[in-house]
Amino acid sequence: MTQQFRPAWVEIDLDAVRRNIRAIGDVVAPAEVMAVVKADAYGHGAVEVARAALDAGARSLGVALVEEGVALRAHGIDAPVLVLAEPPAEAATTVVEADLTPIVYTHAGIAHLAQAVTTVGRTEPLAVHLKVDTGMHRVGCAPDDAPGLVDEIAGHSELVLAGVCTHLAVADEPDNPYTDDQLDRFDALLRALAASGRDLGLRHAANSAGALAFERARYDLVRAGIAMYGIAPSAALAGHATLQPAMALKARVTLVKTLPAGARLSYGLRHTLTETAHVATVPLGYADGVPRNLGHVGGEVLVGGRRAPIAGTVTMDQLMVDVGDASVAVGDEVVLIGSQGDETVTAVEWARRLDTVPYEIVSNIGPRVPRRYS
């Protein structure tokens, strides 16, 4: 492992992940919990988080890419892994070799996977889940096409239907009637498919928001993403389960300058000191996932247990903090996300200031920042 010299790091509390999985499980029981660890577990570290989630009772894992599933297998993780979008044709053989469970929704996708089972020489059928588009319109088959696809899967001895699923577009808005409309369409389809005598396997629709807000969306399994990392899917859903953020982003001051009133800081000179102040340089920047304009929208960090504003434009590798007349020294800890003393800065706060979602904040904390697990 390459030695790390830059004094910046991410702390991941795996016990928080475990507690969050258990809390979600308590809410959604008897439905199973799938831990979604795509995008390197939303920036938290896929392998470590997957192990913690499984240890806490998650029954399976969800990834976006075949490559992500293969990486889990390479680290000895043998739990069921659902690939949440139909894999490209060229990935079909790898899916079979790695014993991943792909989602399907096209005739071509089904045919490629069936052929791959034969090519690899697998003796057991490959489990697949059929995804139906009930109104998000991203991926999935039309409801009217689902019966034919179910029949096609059944016609391939190389495959077995292990689940039918959909995805909710606005479950983070619990008062929006569109979620019930989607679930009504999904329920109608499930009834029609069941009437044909087919075994549908696991039925699932709920992401974190759906799992927390809509009891009827829980079915047999819920796909826990952002909630597993201790972040409510939206402000409206805060408090639906007891969640603890698992990520903290920290660094140490690398330089302190005392600058006069009127000094202008960073690219664009957009932060002007109104009085003489101490300015601390912190070795994190937008290449690490700290948004370039975070200081311009009121972003703050914690130093010495107090809030201090980010001073001007965040640069690629560093940012500056206006600590005013507070005492600060090289080596002092700076908390960008997390707690220090009685103060806390959260990914939710960043997202609110930047008019985005906390999913984007934590997922963007880049690999240049080493993870420390506890």
LUMGUDREN-298769 format. One record per residue: x, y, z of N, C-alpha, C in turn. Coordinates in steps of 0.02 Angstrom, whole numbers, plus 50000, padded with zeros to 5 digits. Example, Ala and Ser with C-alpha at 12.3 -4.5 7.8 and 13.67 -1.06 7.14 Angstrom:
<pts>
506604971650390506154977550390506604983550390;506424988850354506844994750357506455000250394;
</pts>
This chain:
<pts>
500424994050000500005000050000500445006350000;500275011049957500665017249953500585021250018;501155023650043501125027650104500765034150092;500365036250140499985042450134500335047950173;500495053350139500845058950171500375064850185;499885065850143499435071550152498995070550213;498965075350257498575074550319497835075950307;497515071350272496795071750259496535064550256;495925063350280495665056650283494915056650291;494625050850276493915049550288493875044250343;493455045350392493325040350443492655037050429;492645030450426492035026650414491895022450476;491325023650506491115020050566490695014050545;491005008150542490645002150520490124999950571;490235001650634489715000150683489085004150669;489165010250643488575014250624488215010950566;488595008250518488275004550463487874998750490;488164995050536487814989250565487174991450601;487234996750640486644999150676486105001450627;486305004750574485825007150525485465001350490;485844996150472485534990350441485024987250489;485204986650552484744983650600484124988150609;484234994750610483664999350618483194998850558;483474998450498483054997750439482694991150441;483054985850460482744979250465482154979150513;482224982650569481684982950617481064986350588;481174991450547480604995150516480254990850464;480634987250423480344984050363480164976750374;480344973750431480204966650443479474965150428;479334959350397479784953650384480164953950318;480144959550283480504959950219481254959250231;481604956350183482334955950185482634962850169;483254963850190483624969950174484184968250126;484194971750070484764971550024485184977850037;485834977050046486284982750056486554984949988;486394990949969486614993449904487304996649913;487804993549881488494995749889488794998049823;488375000349778488625003049715489025009449728;489395011549676489795017649682490245017449743;490595011749752491035010849809490675012149875;490065009449878489645010349938489545017749953;489345021449900489215028549907489815032149937;490415029949916491025032949940491285030250006;490945025450035491135022950101491605016850098;491665013750039492095007850033491675001550027;491604998849966491124993549953491274987149991;491894985049992492054978650023491934978850098;492194983950130492124984550203491394985450223;491034989650186490324990750203489914984450190;490054981050135489684974950120489764969850177;490364968950200490474964250254490104966250317;490124972750334489774975150393489014974250387;488754975850328488034975350317487794968050322;488174963550291487994956450295488034953950366;488544956250403488614954350473488024956550514;487714962250494487154965050532486484962250510;486474957850460485844954750442485604955950371;485954960050332485764960750262485834953950228;485354952350184485354945750153485694945650085;485784951450055486074951849988486354958749977;486694959649920487024965849902486784968249834;486784974849824486594977749760487154981949733;487294981249668487804985149634487514987749569;487834992849541487614995649477487954992349418;488574990149428488984987849373489214980649385;489304977049330489594970349335490274970749368;490664975749350491334976549378491314977049454;490804980449480490744981049553490604974349586;490194970349553490054963749580490664959249578;491044959649523491654955649517492144957549572;492194964049587492654966249640492464963349708;491824962849722491604959749785491804952349787;491694948949731491884941849729492644941049738;493034945549709493764945049715494004945749786;493584948749830493754949449900493414944149943;493174938949911492914933249949492194933949973;491834938849948491144939749969490704935349925;490354930549956489964925649917489214926449925;488984931749956488264933049964487964934549895;487304933749887486984935649824487114942949808;487284944249745487424951049722486974952449662;486524957249669486074959149615486374965049576;486454964149510486674969549466486044973349446;485994979749464485364983349463485164986049394;485534984449343485344985949274485554980149230;485204979249175485364973649130486074974449103;486494969349110487184969949088487244969949012;487754973248986487864973148913488034966048891;487934964748827488034957948801488734955448815;489234959748808489924957548816490084955848889;489644957548936489764956049006489424949549028;489034946548984488614940949006489034935049033;489574933348999489984927849022490274929249090;490494935449102490774937349167490244936849222;489634938849206489084938249254489004931049277;489014926549229488924919449246489514916849286;490114918449263490714916049297490754918449369;490534924649381490564927449448489944925849490;489474922249461488854920449495488494926649522;488444931649479488044937549495487324936449473;486864940249503486164939849484485974946049445;485884945449380485754951449341485004953149338;484854959449333484194961649314484144961349238;483564959449213483444959249141482804962949125;482754965349063482134968449040482074968748965;482504965148929482444964848856482524957548833;482254956148775482324949448746483064947948733;483424952948707484134951948692484534950448754;484404954148808484764953048870484664946048897;484054943648894483904936848917484274931748874;484264932648808484594927948763485344927648774;485654933448784486384933648794486574929948858;486184930848911486354927548974486254920048969;485714917848936485604910748927486184907548888;486404910948835486964908348796487594908048838;487694913048881488294913248922488324907348971;487744905448997487724899649042487974893449006;487754892648944487984886948904488734887448889;488954893448870489654894548853490114892848912;489914895048971490324894049030490294886749053;489754883249036489674876449059489384875949128;489034880949149488714880949214488154875749214;488104871849267487604866649270486964868749304;487004874049346486414876549380486134882549342;485474883449341485194889349308485444895749341;485524900949302485714907549328485084911249350;485094913749411484524917649436484524924549404;483944926849383483854933549356483244936749387;483234943449389482654947149411482394951249352;481744951449343481434955449290481254962249318;481484967549285481314974349307480774977249262;480274980249294479704983049259479684990549271;479584994349218479535001649223478815003449238;478695005449300478015007549320477935015149320;478445018749298478355025949294478965030249304;479545027249319480155031349324480455032549254;480355027649210480555028249140481315028749130;481685025449172482415025149164482605018649130;482495013049165482585006449135482005002049156;481954996249125481414991649140480954990849081;480604985149079480134983949024479464987149039;479074988248988478384990548997477984985049031;477504986849074477104981749107476774976849058;476554979449001476224975048953476704969848923;477354971348925477854966748897478094961648948;477944962649012478214958349064477994951049058;477354949549045477164942549040477564938748987;477674941848929478054938648877478774937448897;479064942048933479754941148956479804935849010;479304935449054479294930149103479254923349068;478844922849017478794916548979479454914948945;479794920148919480424918948885480954916348934;480984919348993481454916849044481294909549060;480654908049068480454901149085480634896349028;480664898848967480824894648911481564893148904;481984896348943482704895048943482874891049005;483054884748996483234880649053483864883149088;484234887449053484854890249082484714895649134;484084898049137483914903749180483344901849226;483304905449283482734904649328482534911649352;481884913049350481634919449374481644919449451;482064923849479482144924049552481844930349583;481584934849540481284940949567480964945149513;480484949249535480174954349492480194960849531;480414966249498480514972449535480344978549494;480294984149528480214990649496480594995749538;480575002049517480925007349554480465013349560;480485016549619480035022049635480365028749621;480005033249589480295039549566480275045049619;479755045149661479665050749707479495048449778;479765042749797479615040149864479885044649920;480385048949903480645053549954480165059449965;479615059749928479085064649938478465060749961;478405059250025477885054550047477175056750034;477065063150023476385065550009476215065549934;476695063649893476585063549820476205057249802;475615057849771475215051949756475505047549701;476025049849667476305046049611476585039349634;476845039049696477115032649720476555027449726;475985029349752475435024649755475205022549686;475225027249638475055025449569475535020149542;476185021049555476675016149533476545009349566;476425009449631476315003249667475664999749644;475165003749627474545000749600474694997049535;475095000149492475264996949428475674990549441;476134990949488476554985149504476124979549533;475674981149579475244976149609474804972749556;474544976649511474114973749458474514968849416;475134970749400475564966249361475724959949400;475894960549463476054954649504475464949849507;474864952649514474274948249515474194944549449;474294948149395474214945049329474734939649318;475354940949338475884935949330475764929949375;475554931149436475424925649482474854921249457;474364924349424473794920549398474004915549345;474574916949313474814912449261475154906249290;475244906149356475544900449389476294900749394;476604906249372477324906749375477554908349446;478124905549466478454907549528478854913749514;478684919249546478994925749532479604927049574;479734923049624480304924349668480174930349711;480694934149725480654940049769480324945849732;479844948949765479534955049738479844960949775;480074965949737480374971649772480294978049731;480214983549768480104990149737480454995749775;480584994849839480765000349883481505001649886;481695007849871482345010549890482295012649963;482795016349988482765018550058482135022450073;481965027050029481375031250041480745027050042;480665022749992480075018449990480035013950051;480615011350072480625006850129480385010250193;480595016450202480435020050264479735022850263;479495025150205478885029050203478265025150182;478355019550147477775016150117477785008850137;477375007050185477345000150208477164995450151;476724997550107476504993150053477044991950001;477584996150002478124995449953478654990349974;478594987550034479134983450060479144976350031;478574973750014478534967149982478984962050018;479414958549979479844953350007480544955950023;480724961649996481414964050001481424971549990;481854975050027481964982250015482704983349998;482824988149955483504989649933483744995849972;484124994750024484335000150069484975003250041;484935009550021485515013249998485715018550047;485505024750035485745030450074485595029550149;485045026450166484875025650237485395021250273;485675016450238486175012150269486785016150291;486905021650258487485025850274487315031250325;486705030950352486505035350406486225041950386;485985042450324485715048650297484995047450275;484535051550299483845050950278483785052750204;483365049350166483305050850094483055057850079;482705060850125482475067850117482305070450186;482235077050191482055080150255481385077450280;480935076050233480265073650252480295066850285;480835063150275480885056350302481355055850362;481635061550383482065061450442481655059050502;481935054350539481595051850598481175045650587;481105043350524480725037250512481095031050537;481745031650544482155026450575482735029950610;482995026850661483565029850697484205028250659;484485033250626485055032450583485645036650608;486235034050598486855037450620487325038050561;487515044250542487985044950486488625040950498;488845037650445489435033350451490085036750427;490025042350393490615045550363490795052150397;491435053150409491705059650430492295061250384;492365067550366492915069850323493335074850363;493985073350370494415077350414495095078650381;495435083650407496115085250384496465089050440;497095090750428497465094850475497725101150440;497735106450477497985112850451498715112050429;498865114450369499555113950344499925120650344;499555126250350499875132850350499395137850380;499665142650418499265148050447499585154650429;499185159250404499415166050390498975171050426;499275176650446498895182250473498875187550419;498265189250396498185193850340497785199950361;497925205650330497595211950350496885212550322;496505216950352495855218650325495925220950253;495465218750211495495220450140495845215250097;496205210550127496525205250088495985200950055;496115199249991495635195149954495955188349939;495545183149944495825176449947495585172049889;496025167549869495905161949823495745164449753;495635159449708495485161149638494875165649634;494935170849593494395175549585494365180949638;494775180149691494805185149746494115186949771;493705181949781492995183249797492855183349872;493355181849913493255182349986493705187950012;493405193050040493785198850066493745199050142;494325199550174494325200050246494085206850268;493645207050315493385213450340493815216250396;494235212050425494705214150477495295209350476;495815211150512496395206650516496175199850542;496425194550509496175187850527496715182650515;496655177050550497065171250537496725167050482;497115165050434496855160950379497245154350378;496875148850382497175142250384497085138650317;497615135550293497575131550232497455124250252;496985121050216496775114150230496875110050166;497205104250170497405100550110496855095950082;496285098950065495755095550030495465100349978;495265097749921495005102049869494485098649826;494325101849770493775099049731493965092549696;494605091149688494805084649662494675079049712;494535080849774494385076049827493635075749841;493245079849807492525079849817492245085549856;492665090449874492415096549907492205101349852;491565102849844491355106849786491695113649783;491875115649723492265121749712491925127949741;491275128149738490915134149760490625133449830;490845128449869490565127449936490655133649980;491235136849975491345142950014490895148649994;490715148949930490305154449906489575153849928;489375147849949488675146949971488625146150046;489155148350082489135148450155489405142350188;489785138150152490065132150182490535133650240;490495129650291490905130550351491235123950370;491785124550408492125118750436492165119850511;492405114650546492495115150618493235115150635;493445120150674494135120650698494095122650771;494425118850814494405120450885493705120350914;493275116150885492595115550910492135121150889;492365125550844491965131250822491885131050746;491345133850722491245134550650491665140250623;491935139150563492315144350529492165143850454;492095149550420491905149250349492485147350304;492325143350252492795142350198492895148950163;493515150850153493675157550128493775157350052;493255158950016493305159549943493275152849908;493525152849847493475147049803493895141249828;493585135349831493955129149845494385127549784;495025126349793495455124749737495515117149729;495895114949680495895107749664496135103449722;496635105749759496945101549810496905104449880;496695110749887496715114149951496135119049956;495985120950017495515126350029495775130450088;495485136450096495685140850150495095142150196;495245143350259494735144450310494895150950346;494395155250352494455161550389494255160250461;494755159850506494605158350576494565164750618;494605170450586494555176750622495115177650671;494955179250734495475180250785495585174050827;495285168450808495365162250846496075159650838;496315156250889496975153350887496955146850847;497415146150799497455140150759498185139050741;498375132650736499075131050723499125125350673;499695124950640499825119350595499745112850634;499385108150604499265101750637498595101250671;498245106950680497585106650712497095102950666;496665099150697496165095350659495615099950633;495425098750570494865102250539494355097050518;493725098150536493195093550518492755096750465;492735093650407492305096150353491615092950356;491585086550370490955082950383491065078850446;490625079850494490695076250557490625080950616;490845078750674490755082450736491425084150768;491415089750803491985091950843491715096250899;491875094450961491565098051017490815097151014;490455102651021489725102451020489435103950951;489855104750901489625106750834489655100750786;489215100850737489205095650686489055098750618;489425096650567489285098350497489115091850463;488565091650426488335085550395488345086050319;488335080250287488255080050214487595083050193;487095082350236486445085450222486505093050220;486905095850264487015103150264487355105350199;487875101850179488195103350115487685103250058;487285097950057486805097050003486295102750001;486075104750060485595110250063485895116650037;486515118150056486845124250032486955124049956;487085118049930487275117449859486685115649815;486085115149844485485113449807485565106749771;485785101749808485845095049781485635090049834;485825083849827485625078549874486235075949909;486175073549971486765071050007487075064949975;486695061149935486975055549897487585058049857;487495063649824488035066349782488635068449823;488515071149882489055073549924489515067749945;489225062649976489645057250002489945053049946;489585052149892489835048149836490425051449802;490465058049806490995061749771491635062449811;491645060349874492265060649911492735055449881;493275057849850493655053749804494165049049834;494445044749792494915039649816495595042449837;495745048849822496375051749847496365052449923;495775052349952495715053150024495665046150055;496155043950093496135037150120495575036250171;495295030250171494775028450218495085025050280;494835027050337495025023750400494395020750430;494425014250444493825010650466493865009050541;493305009550573493265007950644492615004350658;
</pts>
